[in-house]
Each structure stands twice: as structure tokens, then as C-alpha cells.
Amino acid sequence: MGRNKDIALAIGWLALAALGITAAMWYCLSRFTAAQPIFYLSVLVVLPVVAFYLLRNVRRRSMVRMSTLYALVNGPVDLLSYFRHLPFAAGILGLGLLFMAMARPQSEDNWEDKHVEGIDIVIALDVSTSMLAKDLKPDRLEASKQVAMDFIDQRPNDRIGIVVYEGEAFTQCPITTDHHVLKELFSDVRSGLIEGGTAIGTGLATALNRLRESEAKSRIVILLTDGVSNAGMIQPNDAAQIAEQLGIRVYTIGVGTKGMALSPVGRYATGQFDYKMVQVEIDEATLINIADRTGGRYFRATDEKKLKEIYGEIDRLEKTRIKVTEHRAKNEEYLPLVITGALLLLGAYLLDRTFLRSMA
């Protein structure tokens, strides 16, 4: 085999070794972190070894002088001669992998333990006919429902229920973490489902009953009304006393503008309401007393923006407690490099001492 062709073969095998080292280096750098990254530079040690090997082969002279090369050039070629440089290339690749192993590439496992202390909440919503007044858009009831559902979306870790009341009260949805079902039931809430009137005490008592057996560390009721209690067997102050004894905070919201509002005053035979300007009357003194006795707060919602701000304030006051513990573990990933590098060195040695021994 001619000297130039032999050098070309050497360069080809060494190029494959360099490609293997480059691929291994890219894999380690992209997938792992190194405990001793400076040792990645030790791979450069193979460069002078490769240079010396190539220089030695370039300077090598034929040991036998012949009058003609015709027989060698045109005669049969030993296929093993094409693999003469394989042991050295395999050794260089194995050596490079061992040097990379010295950098100690490591993978990292991260996980979290999350402990959530949710809050149990019942929204007690007044659905009396006056809640159809137009001082909030499209009316008080629909505006209250929409803002409340936005509030529900902000509290994914809490159990929330719905109580609706007019002259009587009933549970529209028990406390649940299935907020999809909760919102569907909330959207079905409308006025006229039960006996007319405004039974604030009964509505609050029904909400408290939903929370009575709750084991949550924090339990609250959001009571919303636009009028004065004029129905029900339970007085608002008596219900407030029960809430105080149970340790349940009550946030009260009075809905309605100050002054006059376009409100329903009667219903036609077609089912449509007759609207007139009516003085807005909210028993704020009672709502303030309920909130004060139970450790809550009273709010007045005169428009949709104010109602959203109120729910936002309640959201800030009643934060769900989430305790997150982060864990990290590092795993040594150098072993595959050591094993592969050692096998390549061993294979190179065996080839050089057996099948390719005569090619040296």
C-alpha cells in the first residue's frame, strides 16, 4: 500500500475517533453537569499523541528496496491493511472517554413535596327579585354570579359550595373541589326558585350548616345581599352568634348603588318584569354586625368594578397555605464512559497483538 494512501487511511480512522469524542462530549455537556468540569480540557492531551503518530507514519521508510512496484501495485491487497490504524484510533477514542469520565458528569433529579391546607368556603347568594335591579350590568344577580365564578377560578385548592336564598334557603352545591361542576350549578342560579323575600338569617344559617362538620383549619362564608331581612325563622344576629361559636368567619357584601336604582316592581302576565326607579335599601348595620362578630369584614359593592375589588380583597385575606419542600439528588453518570473507554482500550490492545499484529 502506498505511503500516501496509508496516511489517508490513518487520518480517516482518527477522524472517526475525533467524531466519537466530539459526540460524547456534546452528549455530556448537553445532558449533564460536571462536578469537575476542568477535566474536560484533559481530552486535549490526545492531540500531541495523534500528531506524533501521524508524523511517525509520514517519516517511516520502506525497509526493502525493490526495482519495481508493479507487483505490489497491481497485485492482490490484504483487506486487513485497511484496518492497520484501527487499534490506535480505538485507543484514542477510549482514552478520550476516560478523560471525560474524570470530569464526573452528573444528572440531577428534582422533585417537590407539596402540602396544601385548603380553605372551605360557602358563597351565600341572595336571589330575591330585587337582585334583578339594573344598577349593575346586566343586573345585580348576573354580575354577582360572574364575579363569584371568577373568584372560584382563582382558588383551585379550596373546597367551595353555594347556598342561595330568598324567603327560604337551600344548598345549590355542597362544598366540593370539583369546580367545573360547581360553576355549572352556579350558572343555573336564578331568581324565583323559592318563596319570595329576603331571609338573610336563614341563608347564613344554611351556609353555616354546610361548614359545621368541616375539618378545614379555615372556614368562611361570603354572604351577599341587596336588601333588608324580612323573612325566615332565623334572625341574622342569631345566625351570626352561631357562626361565632363555630369559629367561622363571615364576609358580608351589600350589593347596590347608593340612591335610586332601576328595579323590578311587578311582573306582567307574560312573565316580564315592570321596572321603576326605587330607593336602594340595604341593612348595612346588620351586615356590619355579622362581619364584626365573626372576624370578617363588610363591603359595599356599588358597581361591577367594586364587586370585583371586594372578591379580590377577600382572596388576599384568605390565602390558601401551600408548603412546598424541594428535593434534589445528583446521580454520577461517569460509569458508562469508564466502561466504554476501558473496553475500547482493551479491544485496541488485543487487535494490535493478534489480528493486526503483522500490519504494524
ZIFENFEN-V227474 format. One record per residue. N is the residue number from 1. RES is the residue in three letters. D_LAST is the distance of its C-alpha to the last C-alpha in whole Angstrom. Layout:
# ZIFENFEN-V227474
n/res/d_last
N/RES/D_LAST
N/RES/D_LAST
This chain:
# ZIFENFEN-V227474
n/res/d_last
1/MET/13
2/GLY/15
3/ARG/14
4/ASN/16
5/LYS/15
6/ASP/12
7/ILE/14
8/ALA/16
9/LEU/14
10/ALA/12
11/ILE/16
12/GLY/17
13/TRP/15
14/LEU/16
15/ALA/20
16/LEU/20
17/ALA/19
18/ALA/22
19/LEU/24
20/GLY/24
21/ILE/25
22/THR/27
23/ALA/29
24/ALA/29
25/MET/30
26/TRP/33
27/TYR/34
28/CYS/34
29/LEU/36
30/SER/39
31/ARG/39
32/PHE/39
33/THR/41
34/ALA/38
35/ALA/40
36/GLN/38
37/PRO/37
38/ILE/36
39/PHE/32
40/TYR/31
41/LEU/31
42/SER/28
43/VAL/26
44/LEU/26
45/VAL/24
46/VAL/20
47/LEU/21
48/PRO/20
49/VAL/17
50/VAL/16
51/ALA/18
52/PHE/16
53/TYR/12
54/LEU/14
55/LEU/15
56/ARG/12
57/ASN/11
58/VAL/14
59/ARG/15
60/ARG/11
61/ARG/13
62/SER/13
63/MET/13
64/VAL/15
65/ARG/18
66/MET/20
67/SER/24
68/THR/23
69/LEU/20
70/TYR/23
71/ALA/21
72/LEU/18
73/VAL/20
74/ASN/22
75/GLY/20
76/PRO/19
77/VAL/16
78/ASP/14
79/LEU/14
80/LEU/11
81/SER/9
82/TYR/12
83/PHE/11
84/ARG/7
85/HIS/9
86/LEU/11
87/PRO/10
88/PHE/11
89/ALA/14
90/ALA/15
91/GLY/15
92/ILE/17
93/LEU/19
94/GLY/20
95/LEU/20
96/GLY/23
97/LEU/25
98/LEU/25
99/PHE/26
100/MET/29
101/ALA/30
102/MET/31
103/ALA/34
104/ARG/35
105/PRO/36
106/GLN/40
107/SER/42
108/GLU/46
109/ASP/48
110/ASN/52
111/TRP/55
112/GLU/59
113/ASP/62
114/LYS/65
115/HIS/68
116/VAL/71
117/GLU/75
118/GLY/76
119/ILE/80
120/ASP/83
121/ILE/85
122/VAL/88
123/ILE/89
124/ALA/93
125/LEU/94
126/ASP/97
127/VAL/98
128/SER/102
129/THR/103
130/SER/103
131/MET/99
132/LEU/100
133/ALA/101
134/LYS/100
135/ASP/99
136/LEU/95
137/LYS/94
138/PRO/94
139/ASP/96
140/ARG/96
141/LEU/94
142/GLU/92
143/ALA/91
144/SER/90
145/LYS/88
146/GLN/86
147/VAL/85
148/ALA/85
149/MET/82
150/ASP/80
151/PHE/81
152/ILE/80
153/ASP/77
154/GLN/76
155/ARG/76
156/PRO/74
157/ASN/74
158/ASP/77
159/ARG/80
160/ILE/82
161/GLY/86
162/ILE/89
163/VAL/92
164/VAL/95
165/TYR/98
166/GLU/102
167/GLY/105
168/GLU/103
169/ALA/99
170/PHE/96
171/THR/92
172/GLN/91
173/CYS/87
174/PRO/86
175/ILE/84
176/THR/80
177/THR/77
178/ASP/77
179/HIS/78
180/HIS/77
181/VAL/80
182/LEU/82
183/LYS/82
184/GLU/83
185/LEU/86
186/PHE/87
187/SER/87
188/ASP/89
189/VAL/92
190/ARG/95
191/SER/99
192/GLY/101
193/LEU/99
194/ILE/102
195/GLU/105
196/GLY/106
197/GLY/107
198/THR/104
199/ALA/104
200/ILE/102
201/GLY/102
202/THR/101
203/GLY/98
204/LEU/97
205/ALA/98
206/THR/96
207/ALA/93
208/LEU/93
209/ASN/94
210/ARG/90
211/LEU/89
212/ARG/91
213/GLU/88
214/SER/85
215/GLU/83
216/ALA/82
217/LYS/82
218/SER/83
219/ARG/86
220/ILE/87
221/VAL/90
222/ILE/90
223/LEU/94
224/LEU/95
225/THR/98
226/ASP/100
227/GLY/104
228/VAL/106
229/SER/106
230/ASN/109
231/ALA/108
232/GLY/107
233/MET/108
234/ILE/106
235/GLN/106
236/PRO/103
237/ASN/104
238/ASP/104
239/ALA/101
240/ALA/100
241/GLN/101
242/ILE/99
243/ALA/96
244/GLU/96
245/GLN/97
246/LEU/93
247/GLY/92
248/ILE/91
249/ARG/91
250/VAL/92
251/TYR/92
252/THR/95
253/ILE/95
254/GLY/98
255/VAL/97
256/GLY/99
257/THR/100
258/LYS/103
259/GLY/107
260/MET/107
261/ALA/105
262/LEU/105
263/SER/105
264/PRO/106
265/VAL/110
266/GLY/111
267/ARG/109
268/TYR/110
269/ALA/111
270/THR/108
271/GLY/106
272/GLN/105
273/PHE/106
274/ASP/109
275/TYR/108
276/LYS/110
277/MET/109
278/VAL/109
279/GLN/109
280/VAL/106
281/GLU/107
282/ILE/104
283/ASP/105
284/GLU/103
285/ALA/105
286/THR/104
287/LEU/100
288/ILE/100
289/ASN/102
290/ILE/99
291/ALA/96
292/ASP/97
293/ARG/98
294/THR/95
295/GLY/93
296/GLY/92
297/ARG/93
298/TYR/95
299/PHE/94
300/ARG/96
301/ALA/94
302/THR/97
303/ASP/94
304/GLU/91
305/LYS/89
306/LYS/90
307/LEU/90
308/LYS/86
309/GLU/86
310/ILE/88
311/TYR/85
312/GLY/83
313/GLU/85
314/ILE/85
315/ASP/81
316/ARG/80
317/LEU/83
318/GLU/82
319/LYS/78
320/THR/76
321/ARG/74
322/ILE/70
323/LYS/68
324/VAL/64
325/THR/62
326/GLU/58
327/HIS/55
328/ARG/52
329/ALA/49
330/LYS/45
331/ASN/42
332/GLU/39
333/GLU/36
334/TYR/33
335/LEU/32
336/PRO/31
337/LEU/28
338/VAL/27
339/ILE/27
340/THR/25
341/GLY/23
342/ALA/22
343/LEU/21
344/LEU/19
345/LEU/17
346/LEU/17
347/GLY/16
348/ALA/13
349/TYR/12
350/LEU/13
351/LEU/11
352/ASP/8
353/ARG/10
354/THR/11
355/PHE/11
356/LEU/7
357/ARG/6
358/SER/6
359/MET/4
360/ALA/0
